[in-house]
Amino acid sequence: MRALHAPRKGGDGVERDPLDPKGLIREAYRIEGIGPGECRSIFLDWALSHSDDTPTGDSIAHLLERHASLHPDHPMTEVLREGLAEVALPRRRGGWRSRTRDS
């Protein structure tokens, strides 16, 4: 049985990763000399195109599991860790729920 998040070959023979369908995170790890700013930009692009099939935090955790042990000091590893921490933070609700009400 194939793992849920294992890369798969598409109809064109190109390997597709359900966690990283555009290969953005994978390619970031391959770019020599990439900095934190570029990694944040790549991460933002990845996050904006993330599928709703898997919770974002779970996807980030799986990507970290896959890449962090091989590249512990890479800037993308730090960006993924920051992203995972941000997902875990509670968010303030907007609109009428956030306003104080007179009794």
WOTA-V723973 format. One record per residue. RES is the residue in three letters. SS is DSSP state (A for helix, B for strand, O for the rest). Layout:
<<RES;SS> <RES;SS>>
This chain:
<<MET;O> <ARG;O> <ALA;O> <LEU;O> <HIS;O> <ALA;O> <PRO;O> <ARG;B> <LYS;B> <GLY;O> <GLY;O> <ASP;O> <GLY;O> <VAL;O> <GLU;B> <ARG;B> <ASP;O> <PRO;O> <LEU;O> <ASP;O> <PRO;O> <LYS;O> <GLY;O> <LEU;A> <ILE;A> <ARG;A> <GLU;A> <ALA;A> <TYR;A> <ARG;A> <ILE;O> <GLU;O> <GLY;O> <ILE;O> <GLY;O> <PRO;A> <GLY;A> <GLU;A> <CYS;A> <ARG;A> <SER;A> <ILE;A> <PHE;A> <LEU;A> <ASP;A> <TRP;A> <ALA;A> <LEU;A> <SER;O> <HIS;O> <SER;O> <ASP;O> <ASP;O> <THR;O> <PRO;O> <THR;A> <GLY;A> <ASP;A> <SER;A> <ILE;A> <ALA;A> <HIS;A> <LEU;A> <LEU;A> <GLU;A> <ARG;A> <HIS;A> <ALA;O> <SER;O> <LEU;O> <HIS;O> <PRO;O> <ASP;O> <HIS;O> <PRO;A> <MET;A> <THR;A> <GLU;A> <VAL;A> <LEU;A> <ARG;A> <GLU;A> <GLY;A> <LEU;A> <ALA;A> <GLU;A> <VAL;A> <ALA;A> <LEU;O> <PRO;O> <ARG;O> <ARG;O> <ARG;O> <GLY;O> <GLY;A> <TRP;A> <ARG;A> <SER;A> <ARG;O> <THR;O> <ARG;O> <ASP;O> <SER;O>>
